[in-house]
Amino acid sequence: MEEVDVAVIGAGNAGIAVAYYLVKEQGIKSVALIDARDPMSLTSAQSGENYRNWWPHPTMTAFTDHSTRLMEELDAASGGRLNMTRGGYALVTRRERPQDLIDDLYRGYAESSQQIRLRESPSASYQPPVRSPWQAAPDGVDVLLNTALIREHFPHLAADVRSIIHIRSAGSISGQQMGQYMLEQFRAAGGKLVRTQLRGISGAKPFTLELEAEGGGTTTLRAGRLVNAAGPFLRDIANMLGEDLPVKCLYQQKIAFQDREGAIPRQMPFTIDLDGQTLAWSDEDRELLASDPASRKLVEPMPGGIHCRPDGAVDGNWIKMGWAYNTTATNPHDDEPADPQFPDLVLRAGSRLHPGLAAYIGRLPRGAHHYGGYYTMNDENWPLIGPMRSEGAFVAGALSGFGTMAACATGSLCAAWVAGSALPAYAKTLGLARYEDKALMLQLNTMATGVL
């Protein structure tokens, strides 16, 4: 029977990162990365490929700051293969001086809150967004609270915008290039990619993994330690160990298309309309939609969170849009519940903030891409990284809509847990042990952490 020190189940970006940091940071060379699918071909392939350190809790800010530093290191080591940009995140609202959002900033940034800059005058100093090179972007946050200042720097947005929170340590990367680089380095160091289906797990440290054999039948692999990084299938792997995990899968959708009308400036940050809205319909369409229980929700108030950004090369013309409004969990083993109406819905919603997008309603350019993927998440929308109940088993998942941006820190933290190495101060609150802290869980379940 073949043996390895560690078996990592799942070859998405998170699993690849665990395998990579086991080799790179922990010096564990005998690692098998197991997945029947092509690497990064499931949820990682559907990523929005964004990153940010905007969170209303300092633990998540520290976590994503850690991941950003690791991505910067990968970008440098790979000669720029991650294609990092840093135009930032622009959180937009029609509310004047949204104090609750400003309070969230100060709470989330905690010790670094001195970098929050309130821009309340039309002559306030403000560095406009520049996506590339990312090294030229400032740190911290600019809060634009003056209408004239907003109109000067964001004239393409709707005229009723009153406040913009511009998170500067944020931007985009190529998630596929990041994962591919880590995978190459992992394999060059002796790591093994096992392309087969996991059928079962027996024993306890060491674990015996039952794998599909080429040509039929099964074979076995013994692993001293095990990492569950199976994305939407986290609960499947946990069940094989006789455990369960408090996660669910929400299917969220996006579109990408060529912006031939030039509706979105190429230097625009990843821009999020925070305000809820009621979609604009003709009287005839509204009456028709309201008459069907399945579509009635489309004429009722909808949540905010519509997001849009330039996609691809800075000098290109593709844009990407998303709206994570789905709250109904589905089984990832079933057919993907893609909604053919989604492109029309997100364009109608997005054109409220970006009027130029109205030109595409009902007229998406040829070659537009409508796709979706599963946000594997828990109620508090924090990751699960650390030991499972079974001795020698670990979890690295529940990365919701922030999987690409969090993959590196997830991999680094999980690798440290596996090796028994030192951990950053925030790490333990990202594991299953947090469910024993009633005060923390009460705090998290009353806090909107976002799924963008």
N, C-alpha and C positions, 0 to 999 in steps of 0.2 A: 504494500500500500504506500502510495506517495505521501510525503509529509511536508508541511510548511509551518513556519512559525505563526504566520497570520494569514487568514483568508478574509478578503474584503468582498462582500456581496454587493454588486451593483457598480457598473462602469459609467455612470454619469459623472458630471464634473465633481460632485462631492466625493464619490468613491475613488475616483482617480486622484483627487487631492489627498485623501487619507493615505493611499498607497504611496504617493510621491513623498509625502512628509515622513512616513515611516522610514523610507530609505534615506531621504535627504537630512532630516533633522535628528532622527532617532537611531540611525545606523542599522536598522533591521532589514536584512537583505532577502530573507526567505519569505516572500510575500506573493500570494496568488490573488489576482483580481478576477472575479468570476461574474460573467454575464453572458446570456445567450444572444443578446442583441449586439449590434455594432456599438462601440463606445460612443457616448453622448448622442445617441439616436432617439431617445425617448423625450423626457421633459427638458433635458439640456438643449436639445435641438430646437425647442420652442421658446427659448429664453428671450426676454426683452433686451438682454445684454447691457443692463444699466447697473450703476453702483452709486451709493450715497452713504453719508453718515448722519442722515436726518432721522432721529428717533426721539420720542418723548421720554426715554429712560436711559440713564447713563450706561447701564450694562450693554444695551444694544449699540449705543454709540461707540463704546470701547471695542466691542466685537467687530463692528464694520470698519472702524479705524484700523484695527489689526489686519483685517482682510485686505484693505486698500494698500497698506504698506507692503504686504506680501505680493499683491498684484504688481505693484510698482517694481519690486525686485525681479519678478518674473519678466516683466516687460523689458527691463534693462538686460537681464541675463540672456534673453532670447533675441536681442537686437531689435526690439520694437514690435515683435509679432502680435502682441495683444492689441495693437492699434488703439491705445488709450486716448480718449479725449476727456476734457474737463470743462465743459460748458456749464456744468452745475445742474441743479434742480430748481425750477421756478415754481413755487407754490402760490397760486393766484386765487384771489377772492374779490368779490364786489363789496365786501365789508370794510368799513373804515376802521383802521387800527384794531385788528382782531386780537384782543388782549389774551384770549385763551390760547391762541396759537403762539403768541410771543412768550407766554408763560411756559408752554411746552418746550420751546427752544431753550430757555434758561434751565429748565429741569433736565433736559436731555444732554445738554453740553456741559452742565455742572462746572467742573474746575476750569474748563476752557471757555466759559461763557463770556469772558472779556472780549472774545472775538466776534460777538454779536454786535453789529453796527446798525443803529436806527438812522435811516436817511429820511428826514422829515422836511427838508427844504428843497426847493427847485434847483438850488445851486449846490446841493450836497455833493461831495466827492464820491464818485462811484465808478468802479472799473467795469465796463460792459463785458458780457461774456465773450470769450474766445475759446473755441473748442480745442484747438491744437496750436502749439504744443502744450501738453497738459502741465508741464513744469512751470509754465508762465501764469497759471491761474492762482489767485490768492486763496488763502485759507479762510475759515470762519463763515459768517453769514451776513449778508446785506439785507436789511428789511426796508423796502421802499414803501414809504407811507405818504408820498406826495404825488398827486395826480400828474402835475406837469413833468416831474422827473420820470414817471412811468411812461408818459406819452413820448418823451424824448428818446428813451432807450428801447421801448417796446411798442412802436407805432402800429405794428401789425395786429396787436391784440384789440379786443373789443373796447370801445370807449368807456364802458361802465366799470372797468377794473379800478379798484381803489387801493389795493395792497398786494405787494409781491414779496414773498420771502425767498431770497435767492441763496440756496445752499451751495457753497463754492466747492467743497470737497466732494464732488459728484460728477458723473459723466457716463461714458460708454466704453465698452471693451468688446473684443471679439472673444466670446466665450468658447467657441470652437477652437480657435487658435490657442487659447490658454490651456484648455484641456489636452489638446494634441501635444503641446510642448511638454506638459507634465508627464503625459503617457510615454513619450519618447524617452525622457530622462529616467523614468521608472524602469522601463524595459532595458535601457542601456546599462543600468546598475544591477541587472540580474533579476528584476521582478518579472513575474510570469502572468500573462493575460490568458485566461482560460475561457474559451468561447463555447459554453455549454449551459444547459439548464440545470439549476439546482432542484433536486426532487425531495430532499429531506435532510434533516440533521438529527443525529443521535449522539448519545454520550454527553459528557460534560468535562470540558478542559482536560484532555484534548477532545475536540469534537470530531465526529466522523460525518463527512458530507457525502451524501449520495448524489452523484452527477450522472446525467445522461451520457452514454458512451457513443462514440461515432459508430454508425452502422446498427445501432439498436442496443438495448440492454442498458445496464448501468455500471458505473465504476465508482470507486470511493477515494476520498482525499481526507487525510487527517490533518487537523489544524490545531495548534496549541491555543490560539486565540482567534476570535471571530468578530468582524465588524459588519453590522447591518447598515448598509448605505443604499438600500434598495428603492429609494424615492417613493413613488406611489404604492410600492409593495412592501413597505416597512412592516406592516401588520402581518403579512404572509410569513416573512422570515421570523418575526417574533413568535407567531403561532407555532412554527416548527420547533421553537425552544420551549414551548409550553407557556408563553407569556403573551401579553397584549400591550399595545401602546395607544395612548390617548390621541390618535390622529384621525383625520378625515381628509378626503380628496375633493377639492372644488375645481371644476373645469372652467378655465378662463380663456378668453379669446383675444386675438389681435388681428390687425390688418397691416400690410405694408404695400406701398405702391409708389410709382414715379409721380412726383409733384411737378407735372408739366406746366401748371399755371403759376408756379412760384409762390404758393400761398404761405409757405413756411420758410423763413430766413435760415440759411445754412448755419449761422452761428447761434441759433436759438437754443437755449437750454432745454433739457427734458422738462416739459411744462405740464403742470397738473391743475386742472380746474377743480378746486376744492368744493365748489358750491353745488348743491343739489339743483335739479331742474325738472321741468315738465317739458317733454319733447314737443316740438312744433309739428302739427299735422294739419292737413286740410280738414274741413268740417266733415267731408265724406269719409276720409280715411279714419278720422277719430271715431266716428259713429260705428264704422265697421270693426275697428279694433276693440272698442268697448263692448261690442255685442258678443264677443267670443271670450269665455273664461281663460283660455290659454294665452290670449294676447292682451287682456284687459290691463295688465300691469304696465303696458307700454304707454298708456294715456294717463297713468297716475304719476305722482311725484317719484322721481328716480334719484338715486344717490349721486354724489359727486365722485371725483376720482378719474374723470376722463383724462387721458394723458396722450401727449404727442411729442415727437422729437424728430430731428433730421436723422436719417439712417445711412449707414455706409460712409463712404469717403466724404470729407469736408467739402470737396468740390463736386460731389455728386448731386443727384436730385431725388433720391428716394426718401420717403418719410415712413414712420411707423406710428400706429395709434393703438391704444388699448383702453379697456374699461372693465375692471374686475368687479362687476356688480353681482355676479352669481353667488348666492349664499346656500344653494342646495347641493349637498354632498352626493357624489355618485360613486359607483363601483368602478375602479380603474380596469377591471377585467372585462367590463362591458364595452360595446362600441362607444367611441367618443361622441358625446352629446353636442356636436357642433350645431350652431343655430344659423341657418342661411340668412336670417334677417340681420345678423350682427353687423356686417359692414355698413348697412344703411343706418342702423341705430347709432353706431359710434360716430359716423360722419355728421348726422343730425345734431348729436350732443356736442361734438367737438367744434362745430361751426359757430356755436354760441360764443366761444372764446376766440376762435380763429375764423373770422368771417370769410376769409378767402377759401376755406374748405367747402363752403356751400356749393361751389362750382362742381364738386364731385358727387353730390348726392344723386343717386340713380345713374351716375356716369363714371364709375370707377375706370381708370385706364386699363387697357388690355395688359395682362400679365400681373395684375394685382394678386397679392398672396393673402388668403384668409386661413388662419391656423389657430391652434389652441394647445393647451397643455394643462396638466394637473398641478394645482397648488396643494401640496401635502402639508397639512398644518394642524395645530391644536387651537383650542378656544382663545388662548392668550396670544397666539401668533408669535411664539418664540421657538427657536430651534431646540432640538433634543440632541445633545452631544455628551457622551460619557458612558459610564457603565450601565448595563442592563442588570436585571436581577440574577441571571445565570452567571456564575463566576467565569470570567474569561471572555464574556460577550459584551460588546459595546455597540452603541447606536450613533449614527451620524446622519441626521435627517430632519424632517419637519421644517424644511427650509422655505416653504410657502412660495411667495413671489419674489424672494430675494436669494434664490439658490446660486445664481452665477456670482453675484457680488460677495456672497458669504462662503463660497466653496473653499477658498484658500484657508481662511481662519478655521473653518470647520475641520478641514483636513489636518491642520497643524495641532489643534486642540485634541482631536480624537487620537492622533498618533501619540501625543504626550500621555494621554490617559492609558493607552495600550502599553506603552513602555514604562509607565510608572514614573515619568519625569515631572519636573516642576511645571506648574500651571499658572497662568496669570490670575490675578485676584478675582476677576469677574467670572471665571470659567465654571465654577461649581453651580452657579445659579442657572446655567443653561442645560443642566442635566435633569434626570428624573427625580433627583432628591428635592428639587424645588417644590414638588407637590406636597411635601411635608411641612412647608413653610406657609401657614395659612395667611399670614399678614401679607406676604409677597404675592400670593395668588389672588387675594382680594384686590390688591393694588393693580395687578396686571389685567384682571378681567374687567376693570372699570376704566381702562386706558386704551385709546385707539392707537394701535401701533402701525396700522396700514398694511396693505398687501400689494403695493405697487412694485 
